[in-house]
């Protein structure tokens, strides 16, 4: 029997020291208290492990479902025709589609607004 890395001979020595220190009347009470405490630790450890496994399983299921949704969305994205850079759809025969949309203007850089450098005037003395 190996409990917390302590074998049977070590447990006997610990029990003998406990009997000498606490006496025969208090030793059974301390044993019960120690047993209850260890049982509480074991049950808490078991509950933690179960909750952890539930969380991992839930994350695995949600990741799997998200992965399958992404896989289903990829063929839809590949099936839709790409838009051309000029803003018209591929294969469009509508002449108004090539017109410039209202509100969108092309602005050329203005040379008037650029500041012209002035020569440095040195103060005359």
KERO-340796 format. One record per residue: residue number from 0; residue in three letters; chain; x, y, z of N, C-alpha, C in turn. Coordinates in nm, 3 decimals, always signed. Layout:
N
+-----+-----+----+---------+---------+---------+---------+---------+---------+---------+---------+---------+
|   i |  aa | ch |     npx |     npy |     npz |    capx |    capy |    capz |     cpx |     cpy |     cpz |
+-----+-----+----+---------+---------+---------+---------+---------+---------+---------+---------+---------+
| NUM | ALA |  A |       X |       Y |       Z |       X |       Y |       Z |       X |       Y |       Z |
...
+-----+-----+----+---------+---------+---------+---------+---------+---------+---------+---------+---------+
# end
This chain:
125
+-----+-----+----+---------+---------+---------+---------+---------+---------+---------+---------+---------+
|   i |  aa | ch |     npx |     npy |     npz |    capx |    capy |    capz |     cpx |     cpy |     cpz |
+-----+-----+----+---------+---------+---------+---------+---------+---------+---------+---------+---------+
|   0 | UNK |  A |  +0.085 |  -0.117 |  +0.000 |  +0.000 |  +0.000 |  +0.000 |  +0.089 |  +0.123 |  +0.000 |
|   1 | UNK |  A |  +0.063 |  +0.214 |  -0.094 |  +0.143 |  +0.334 |  -0.109 |  +0.048 |  +0.453 |  -0.110 |
|   2 | UNK |  A |  +0.053 |  +0.536 |  -0.007 |  -0.038 |  +0.648 |  +0.009 |  +0.043 |  +0.775 |  +0.019 |
|   3 | UNK |  A |  +0.032 |  +0.866 |  -0.082 |  +0.110 |  +0.989 |  -0.088 |  +0.261 |  +0.961 |  -0.087 |
|   4 | UNK |  A |  +0.303 |  +0.851 |  -0.147 |  +0.444 |  +0.817 |  -0.152 |  +0.496 |  +0.763 |  -0.019 |
|   5 | UNK |  A |  +0.407 |  +0.727 |  +0.071 |  +0.446 |  +0.674 |  +0.201 |  +0.404 |  +0.528 |  +0.207 |
|   6 | UNK |  A |  +0.498 |  +0.439 |  +0.234 |  +0.469 |  +0.297 |  +0.240 |  +0.413 |  +0.257 |  +0.376 |
|   7 | UNK |  A |  +0.387 |  +0.126 |  +0.392 |  +0.328 |  +0.074 |  +0.516 |  +0.421 |  +0.092 |  +0.637 |
|   8 | UNK |  A |  +0.553 |  +0.067 |  +0.626 |  +0.639 |  +0.088 |  +0.744 |  +0.641 |  +0.234 |  +0.791 |
|   9 | UNK |  A |  +0.642 |  +0.327 |  +0.696 |  +0.642 |  +0.468 |  +0.734 |  +0.511 |  +0.506 |  +0.801 |
|  10 | UNK |  A |  +0.399 |  +0.451 |  +0.754 |  +0.268 |  +0.479 |  +0.815 |  +0.264 |  +0.427 |  +0.959 |
|  11 | UNK |  A |  +0.325 |  +0.310 |  +0.983 |  +0.327 |  +0.254 |  +1.118 |  +0.408 |  +0.344 |  +1.212 |
|  12 | UNK |  A |  +0.520 |  +0.397 |  +1.165 |  +0.602 |  +0.486 |  +1.248 |  +0.525 |  +0.614 |  +1.277 |
|  13 | UNK |  A |  +0.457 |  +0.670 |  +1.177 |  +0.379 |  +0.792 |  +1.198 |  +0.266 |  +0.767 |  +1.297 |
|  14 | UNK |  A |  +0.199 |  +0.652 |  +1.287 |  +0.090 |  +0.618 |  +1.380 |  +0.144 |  +0.604 |  +1.522 |
|  15 | UNK |  A |  +0.261 |  +0.542 |  +1.539 |  +0.320 |  +0.525 |  +1.672 |  +0.356 |  +0.661 |  +1.732 |
|  16 | UNK |  A |  +0.412 |  +0.750 |  +1.651 |  +0.446 |  +0.884 |  +1.701 |  +0.319 |  +0.960 |  +1.737 |
|  17 | UNK |  A |  +0.215 |  +0.947 |  +1.654 |  +0.087 |  +1.012 |  +1.684 |  +0.026 |  +0.959 |  +1.812 |
|  18 | UNK |  A |  +0.038 |  +0.828 |  +1.837 |  -0.015 |  +0.768 |  +1.960 |  +0.059 |  +0.823 |  +2.082 |
|  19 | UNK |  A |  +0.190 |  +0.840 |  +2.070 |  +0.267 |  +0.894 |  +2.182 |  +0.236 |  +1.042 |  +2.206 |
|  20 | UNK |  A |  +0.218 |  +1.119 |  +2.099 |  +0.198 |  +1.263 |  +2.114 |  +0.055 |  +1.294 |  +2.160 |
|  21 | UNK |  A |  -0.045 |  +1.234 |  +2.095 |  -0.184 |  +1.270 |  +2.123 |  -0.253 |  +1.178 |  +2.223 |
|  22 | UNK |  A |  -0.198 |  +1.062 |  +2.248 |  -0.258 |  +0.970 |  +2.344 |  -0.366 |  +0.884 |  +2.279 |
|  23 | UNK |  A |  -0.404 |  +0.777 |  +2.348 |  -0.499 |  +0.681 |  +2.290 |  -0.643 |  +0.736 |  +2.280 |
|  24 | UNK |  A |  -0.678 |  +0.837 |  +2.357 |  -0.816 |  +0.889 |  +2.354 |  -0.839 |  +0.983 |  +2.235 |
|  25 | UNK |  A |  -0.742 |  +1.065 |  +2.203 |  -0.761 |  +1.164 |  +2.096 |  -0.721 |  +1.111 |  +1.958 |
|  26 | UNK |  A |  -0.643 |  +1.003 |  +1.952 |  -0.595 |  +0.952 |  +1.824 |  -0.708 |  +0.906 |  +1.732 |
|  27 | UNK |  A |  -0.810 |  +0.832 |  +1.779 |  -0.920 |  +0.795 |  +1.688 |  -0.996 |  +0.917 |  +1.634 |
|  28 | UNK |  A |  -1.015 |  +1.017 |  +1.718 |  -1.083 |  +1.140 |  +1.673 |  -1.002 |  +1.210 |  +1.564 |
|  29 | UNK |  A |  -0.871 |  +1.220 |  +1.582 |  -0.785 |  +1.281 |  +1.481 |  -0.783 |  +1.198 |  +1.352 |
|  30 | UNK |  A |  -0.789 |  +1.066 |  +1.365 |  -0.794 |  +0.979 |  +1.247 |  -0.921 |  +1.002 |  +1.166 |
|  31 | UNK |  A |  -1.034 |  +1.013 |  +1.237 |  -1.162 |  +1.040 |  +1.168 |  -1.158 |  +1.175 |  +1.098 |
|  32 | UNK |  A |  -1.105 |  +1.275 |  +1.166 |  -1.097 |  +1.409 |  +1.108 |  -1.007 |  +1.407 |  +0.984 |
|  33 | UNK |  A |  -0.895 |  +1.338 |  +0.994 |  -0.804 |  +1.328 |  +0.880 |  -0.871 |  +1.253 |  +0.764 |
|  34 | UNK |  A |  -0.944 |  +1.146 |  +0.795 |  -1.016 |  +1.071 |  +0.691 |  -1.121 |  +1.155 |  +0.621 |
|  35 | UNK |  A |  -1.197 |  +1.233 |  +0.698 |  -1.299 |  +1.320 |  +0.638 |  -1.235 |  +1.428 |  +0.550 |
|  36 | UNK |  A |  -1.124 |  +1.481 |  +0.597 |  -1.054 |  +1.583 |  +0.520 |  -1.004 |  +1.527 |  +0.388 |
|  37 | UNK |  A |  -0.943 |  +1.409 |  +0.392 |  -0.894 |  +1.347 |  +0.269 |  -1.008 |  +1.313 |  +0.174 |
|  38 | UNK |  A |  -1.121 |  +1.267 |  +0.230 |  -1.237 |  +1.236 |  +0.146 |  -1.288 |  +1.364 |  +0.078 |
|  39 | UNK |  A |  -1.290 |  +1.474 |  +0.152 |  -1.332 |  +1.602 |  +0.094 |  -1.239 |  +1.646 |  -0.018 |
|  40 | UNK |  A |  -1.108 |  +1.629 |  +0.002 |  -1.012 |  +1.664 |  -0.103 |  -1.032 |  +1.577 |  -0.227 |
|  41 | UNK |  A |  -1.056 |  +1.448 |  -0.206 |  -1.076 |  +1.357 |  -0.320 |  -1.203 |  +1.393 |  -0.396 |
|  42 | UNK |  A |  -1.311 |  +1.423 |  -0.325 |  -1.436 |  +1.458 |  -0.394 |  -1.422 |  +1.591 |  -0.469 |
|  43 | UNK |  A |  -1.353 |  +1.687 |  -0.409 |  -1.330 |  +1.815 |  -0.477 |  -1.245 |  +1.794 |  -0.602 |
|  44 | UNK |  A |  -1.145 |  +1.709 |  -0.591 |  -1.060 |  +1.679 |  -0.706 |  -1.140 |  +1.611 |  -0.816 |
|  45 | UNK |  A |  -1.227 |  +1.519 |  -0.779 |  -1.312 |  +1.449 |  -0.876 |  -1.407 |  +1.547 |  -0.945 |
|  46 | UNK |  A |  -1.469 |  +1.636 |  -0.869 |  -1.560 |  +1.736 |  -0.926 |  -1.486 |  +1.829 |  -1.022 |
|  47 | UNK |  A |  -1.367 |  +1.871 |  -0.982 |  -1.288 |  +1.958 |  -1.069 |  -1.254 |  +1.888 |  -1.199 |
|  48 | UNK |  A |  -1.216 |  +1.762 |  -1.190 |  -1.182 |  +1.686 |  -1.310 |  -1.303 |  +1.670 |  -1.401 |
|  49 | UNK |  A |  -1.421 |  +1.644 |  -1.343 |  -1.543 |  +1.629 |  -1.424 |  -1.578 |  +1.761 |  -1.492 |
|  50 | UNK |  A |  -1.572 |  +1.871 |  -1.420 |  -1.602 |  +2.002 |  -1.479 |  -1.502 |  +2.037 |  -1.590 |
|  51 | UNK |  A |  -1.377 |  +2.004 |  -1.567 |  -1.274 |  +2.030 |  -1.667 |  -1.301 |  +1.949 |  -1.793 |
|  52 | UNK |  A |  -1.335 |  +1.822 |  -1.777 |  -1.364 |  +1.738 |  -1.893 |  -1.487 |  +1.788 |  -1.968 |
|  53 | UNK |  A |  -1.590 |  +1.834 |  -1.894 |  -1.710 |  +1.890 |  -1.958 |  -1.673 |  +2.012 |  -2.041 |
|  54 | UNK |  A |  -1.591 |  +2.100 |  -1.984 |  -1.551 |  +2.222 |  -2.055 |  -1.471 |  +2.188 |  -2.180 |
|  55 | UNK |  A |  -1.381 |  +2.092 |  -2.169 |  -1.301 |  +2.052 |  -2.285 |  -1.391 |  +1.990 |  -2.391 |
|  56 | UNK |  A |  -1.484 |  +1.904 |  -2.351 |  -1.576 |  +1.842 |  -2.446 |  -1.662 |  +1.947 |  -2.514 |
|  57 | UNK |  A |  -1.711 |  +2.045 |  -2.438 |  -1.794 |  +2.151 |  -2.494 |  -1.715 |  +2.232 |  -2.595 |
|  58 | UNK |  A |  -1.591 |  +2.267 |  -2.562 |  -1.507 |  +2.343 |  -2.654 |  -1.476 |  +2.261 |  -2.779 |
|  59 | UNK |  A |  -1.455 |  +2.131 |  -2.763 |  -1.426 |  +2.046 |  -2.878 |  -1.547 |  +2.039 |  -2.970 |
|  60 | UNK |  A |  -1.666 |  +2.024 |  -2.912 |  -1.788 |  +2.017 |  -2.992 |  -1.812 |  +2.149 |  -3.064 |
|  61 | UNK |  A |  -1.794 |  +2.262 |  -2.994 |  -1.818 |  +2.392 |  -3.058 |  -1.713 |  +2.419 |  -3.166 |
|  62 | UNK |  A |  -1.588 |  +2.380 |  -3.142 |  -1.485 |  +2.399 |  -3.243 |  -1.513 |  +2.311 |  -3.364 |
|  63 | UNK |  A |  -1.562 |  +2.190 |  -3.342 |  -1.595 |  +2.102 |  -3.452 |  -1.711 |  +2.157 |  -3.532 |
|  64 | UNK |  A |  -1.814 |  +2.208 |  -3.463 |  -1.928 |  +2.264 |  -3.535 |  -1.889 |  +2.390 |  -3.609 |
|  65 | UNK |  A |  -1.803 |  +2.474 |  -3.552 |  -1.756 |  +2.594 |  -3.622 |  -1.673 |  +2.556 |  -3.743 |
|  66 | UNK |  A |  -1.594 |  +2.450 |  -3.729 |  -1.513 |  +2.404 |  -3.842 |  -1.600 |  +2.353 |  -3.954 |
|  67 | UNK |  A |  -1.707 |  +2.281 |  -3.922 |  -1.796 |  +2.230 |  -4.027 |  -1.874 |  +2.343 |  -4.092 |
|  68 | UNK |  A |  -1.911 |  +2.447 |  -4.015 |  -1.978 |  +2.563 |  -4.073 |  -1.885 |  +2.638 |  -4.167 |
|  69 | UNK |  A |  -1.758 |  +2.649 |  -4.129 |  -1.661 |  +2.716 |  -4.215 |  -1.639 |  +2.636 |  -4.343 |
|  70 | UNK |  A |  -1.637 |  +2.504 |  -4.331 |  -1.620 |  +2.419 |  -4.449 |  -1.739 |  +2.435 |  -4.542 |
|  71 | UNK |  A |  -1.860 |  +2.448 |  -4.485 |  -1.980 |  +2.464 |  -4.567 |  -1.982 |  +2.602 |  -4.632 |
|  72 | UNK |  A |  -1.924 |  +2.703 |  -4.568 |  -1.924 |  +2.839 |  -4.623 |  -1.821 |  +2.856 |  -4.734 |
|  73 | UNK |  A |  -1.714 |  +2.778 |  -4.734 |  -1.611 |  +2.791 |  -4.836 |  -1.663 |  +2.765 |  -4.977 |
|  74 | UNK |  A |  -1.741 |  +2.658 |  -5.003 |  -1.792 |  +2.638 |  -5.139 |  -1.885 |  +2.751 |  -5.182 |
|  75 | UNK |  A |  -1.961 |  +2.809 |  -5.091 |  -2.049 |  +2.920 |  -5.126 |  -1.968 |  +3.041 |  -5.169 |
|  76 | UNK |  A |  -1.860 |  +3.069 |  -5.099 |  -1.776 |  +3.183 |  -5.133 |  -1.705 |  +3.160 |  -5.266 |
|  77 | UNK |  A |  -1.666 |  +3.038 |  -5.294 |  -1.597 |  +3.007 |  -5.419 |  -1.694 |  +3.010 |  -5.537 |
|  78 | UNK |  A |  -1.822 |  +2.983 |  -5.514 |  -1.921 |  +2.979 |  -5.621 |  -1.965 |  +3.118 |  -5.664 |
|  79 | UNK |  A |  -1.955 |  +3.218 |  -5.578 |  -1.999 |  +3.353 |  -5.614 |  -1.896 |  +3.417 |  -5.706 |
|  80 | UNK |  A |  -1.941 |  +3.491 |  -5.813 |  -1.847 |  +3.552 |  -5.907 |  -1.776 |  +3.669 |  -5.842 |
|  81 | UNK |  A |  -1.646 |  +3.686 |  -5.868 |  -1.573 |  +3.800 |  -5.811 |  -1.610 |  +3.928 |  -5.884 |
|  82 | UNK |  A |  -1.612 |  +4.039 |  -5.812 |  -1.644 |  +4.169 |  -5.870 |  -1.519 |  +4.226 |  -5.936 |
|  83 | UNK |  A |  -1.538 |  +4.299 |  -6.046 |  -1.425 |  +4.361 |  -6.114 |  -1.382 |  +4.485 |  -6.038 |
|  84 | UNK |  A |  -1.263 |  +4.531 |  -6.067 |  -1.208 |  +4.645 |  -5.993 |  -1.281 |  +4.774 |  -6.025 |
|  85 | UNK |  A |  -1.345 |  +4.784 |  -6.144 |  -1.412 |  +4.909 |  -6.179 |  -1.548 |  +4.922 |  -6.115 |
|  86 | UNK |  A |  -1.590 |  +4.822 |  -6.041 |  -1.717 |  +4.831 |  -5.971 |  -1.829 |  +4.763 |  -6.046 |
|  87 | UNK |  A |  -1.803 |  +4.708 |  -6.164 |  -1.908 |  +4.638 |  -6.237 |  -1.897 |  +4.490 |  -6.211 |
|  88 | UNK |  A |  -2.007 |  +4.422 |  -6.223 |  -2.006 |  +4.279 |  -6.203 |  -1.955 |  +4.213 |  -6.330 |
|  89 | UNK |  A |  -1.902 |  +4.093 |  -6.317 |  -1.851 |  +4.021 |  -6.433 |  -1.966 |  +3.987 |  -6.525 |
|  90 | UNK |  A |  -1.950 |  +4.015 |  -6.653 |  -2.052 |  +3.980 |  -6.751 |  -2.167 |  +4.077 |  -6.755 |
|  91 | UNK |  A |  -2.159 |  +4.191 |  -6.694 |  -2.269 |  +4.287 |  -6.693 |  -2.273 |  +4.361 |  -6.826 |
|  92 | UNK |  A |  -2.395 |  +4.372 |  -6.883 |  -2.411 |  +4.444 |  -7.010 |  -2.480 |  +4.577 |  -6.989 |
|  93 | UNK |  A |  -2.507 |  +4.614 |  -6.867 |  -2.577 |  +4.738 |  -6.835 |  -2.481 |  +4.855 |  -6.856 |
|  94 | UNK |  A |  -2.513 |  +4.950 |  -6.947 |  -2.421 |  +5.062 |  -6.971 |  -2.410 |  +5.155 |  -6.852 |
|  95 | UNK |  A |  -2.512 |  +5.162 |  -6.767 |  -2.505 |  +5.252 |  -6.652 |  -2.412 |  +5.198 |  -6.545 |
|  96 | UNK |  A |  -2.375 |  +5.070 |  -6.555 |  -2.287 |  +5.012 |  -6.455 |  -2.146 |  +5.067 |  -6.466 |
|  97 | UNK |  A |  -2.107 |  +5.115 |  -6.586 |  -1.972 |  +5.167 |  -6.602 |  -1.962 |  +5.315 |  -6.569 |
|  98 | UNK |  A |  -2.076 |  +5.380 |  -6.543 |  -2.074 |  +5.521 |  -6.509 |  -2.020 |  +5.542 |  -6.369 |
|  99 | UNK |  A |  -1.971 |  +5.662 |  -6.346 |  -1.921 |  +5.698 |  -6.214 |  -2.039 |  +5.717 |  -6.122 |
| 100 | UNK |  A |  -2.029 |  +5.659 |  -6.004 |  -2.137 |  +5.669 |  -5.908 |  -2.143 |  +5.811 |  -5.852 |
| 101 | UNK |  A |  -2.264 |  +5.864 |  -5.825 |  -2.273 |  +5.998 |  -5.770 |  -2.211 |  +6.004 |  -5.631 |
| 102 | UNK |  A |  -2.149 |  +6.113 |  -5.603 |  -2.087 |  +6.131 |  -5.471 |  -1.942 |  +6.087 |  -5.471 |
| 103 | UNK |  A |  -1.899 |  +6.018 |  -5.576 |  -1.761 |  +5.974 |  -5.583 |  -1.694 |  +6.055 |  -5.693 |
| 104 | UNK |  A |  -1.601 |  +6.137 |  -5.657 |  -1.533 |  +6.222 |  -5.754 |  -1.385 |  +6.195 |  -5.749 |
| 105 | UNK |  A |  -1.324 |  +6.210 |  -5.864 |  -1.181 |  +6.196 |  -5.869 |  -1.121 |  +6.333 |  -5.846 |
| 106 | UNK |  A |  -1.030 |  +6.343 |  -5.756 |  -0.972 |  +6.472 |  -5.720 |  -0.826 |  +6.470 |  -5.759 |
| 107 | UNK |  A |  -0.789 |  +6.566 |  -5.844 |  -0.649 |  +6.579 |  -5.885 |  -0.579 |  +6.668 |  -5.784 |
| 108 | UNK |  A |  -0.454 |  +6.642 |  -5.761 |  -0.382 |  +6.727 |  -5.666 |  -0.371 |  +6.869 |  -5.721 |
| 109 | UNK |  A |  -0.397 |  +6.965 |  -5.638 |  -0.396 |  +7.105 |  -5.678 |  -0.258 |  +7.163 |  -5.654 |
| 110 | UNK |  A |  -0.212 |  +7.238 |  -5.753 |  -0.081 |  +7.302 |  -5.737 |  -0.093 |  +7.436 |  -5.668 |
| 111 | UNK |  A |  -0.216 |  +7.491 |  -5.663 |  -0.235 |  +7.621 |  -5.600 |  -0.219 |  +7.614 |  -5.449 |
| 112 | UNK |  A |  -0.259 |  +7.504 |  -5.392 |  -0.258 |  +7.496 |  -5.247 |  -0.120 |  +7.466 |  -5.192 |
| 113 | UNK |  A |  -0.027 |  +7.432 |  -5.280 |  +0.106 |  +7.402 |  -5.231 |  +0.178 |  +7.533 |  -5.201 |
| 114 | UNK |  A |  +0.246 |  +7.537 |  -5.091 |  +0.319 |  +7.657 |  -5.052 |  +0.448 |  +7.665 |  -5.132 |
| 115 | UNK |  A |  +0.476 |  +7.784 |  -5.181 |  +0.602 |  +7.804 |  -5.254 |  +0.705 |  +7.855 |  -5.156 |
| 116 | UNK |  A |  +0.822 |  +7.802 |  -5.163 |  +0.924 |  +7.847 |  -5.068 |  +0.970 |  +7.989 |  -5.103 |
| 117 | UNK |  A |  +0.989 |  +8.069 |  -5.003 |  +1.036 |  +8.206 |  -5.022 |  +1.183 |  +8.212 |  -4.986 |
| 118 | UNK |  A |  +1.258 |  +8.293 |  -5.057 |  +1.401 |  +8.303 |  -5.023 |  +1.416 |  +8.368 |  -4.886 |
| 119 | UNK |  A |  +1.512 |  +8.320 |  -4.814 |  +1.539 |  +8.375 |  -4.681 |  +1.601 |  +8.513 |  -4.695 |
| 120 | UNK |  A |  +1.537 |  +8.607 |  -4.633 |  +1.590 |  +8.743 |  -4.635 |  +1.677 |  +8.760 |  -4.513 |
| 121 | UNK |  A |  +1.799 |  +8.799 |  -4.536 |  +1.887 |  +8.819 |  -4.422 |  +1.876 |  +8.963 |  -4.376 |
| 122 | UNK |  A |  +1.872 |  +8.988 |  -4.249 |  +1.861 |  +9.125 |  -4.200 |  +1.988 |  +9.202 |  -4.232 |
| 123 | UNK |  A |  +1.969 |  +9.323 |  -4.280 |  +2.086 |  +9.406 |  -4.312 |  +2.129 |  +9.480 |  -4.186 |
| 124 | UNK |  A |  +2.257 |  +9.488 |  -4.168 |  +2.307 |  +9.557 |  -4.051 |  +2.378 |  +9.681 |  -4.089 |
+-----+-----+----+---------+---------+---------+---------+---------+---------+---------+---------+---------+
# end
